[in-house]
Amino acid sequence: MIEKTKILIVEDEMIIAANISLQLNELGYEVTGIIPRGEEALMHIKSETPDILLLDINLKGELDGIETALAMQKTHDIPIIYLTANADDAHFNRAKETHPYGFIAKPFKKLDLQRAIELTISQVSLKEESKEDSVSENTGATVLRDCIFVRHLNSMVKVNITDILYIEAERNYCRIFTHKKEYLLVMTLKEMDNKLPAKHFLRIHRSFIINISQITEIATSHIVIGKKAIPISKSVKKELLKRLQTI
């Protein structure tokens, strides 16, 4: 199931906030909360971090929208889209210091909101891809048709595809398990999945890619490779069984 983009609305005019929430739900986004004060928004973010912050510049209370953004950015990197009824140069120049992804001037239409969010999601996606490309240049790993060359100590070591049991994600790292050794790579599991030959490998969990030829057991909710039980969903299990041409 595809996760919905989570959006927090920080707006002290509750009628406007409720209308925004309704529009976001209609557009298929998940609203994590409607909060009228910047101080409360900072507390909310600690417990439930959104993907995007819709933030009114002119908040009442101890912190206005820009001050809230600056405080948030000390601990979180959440894309900001400002809502504003006051687009003068002074507010705009202050807001620019927080590097927002967009401004929506009140009153606005549903289409304005939709486009601002879609552009933000697109920019974030490009930014993440750029980070992955930057990381991949220094991973010390080269994937060929029948083997992977991985950096081990100060040299590149050849690991045959057939020797790999499974690959496990560790945040922005991957750990390759073979019968004899383990290798740690500075590479995301998503990037590794894109590089590996699909003929031999299948991602069966958000944290695991397996070598299909190394499976020793297929159970209801997991598969076994060696002595390792690895969880698998029903949908992926069906794909795996097709790949194995099981009758």
Secondary structure, DSSP 4 states (H G I P E B T S, - for coil): -PPPPEEEEE-S-HHHHHHHHHHHHHTT-EEEEEES-HHHHHHHHHHS--SEEEEESS--SSS-HHHHHHHHTTT----EEEEES---HHHHHHHHTT--SEEEESS--HHHHHHHHHHHHHHHHHHHHHHHHHHHTTS-EEE-SSEEEEEETTEEEEEEGGGEEEEEEETTEEEEEESS-EEEESS-HHHHHHHS-TTTEEEEETTEEEEGGG--EE-SSEEEETTEEEE--HHHHHHHHHHHT--
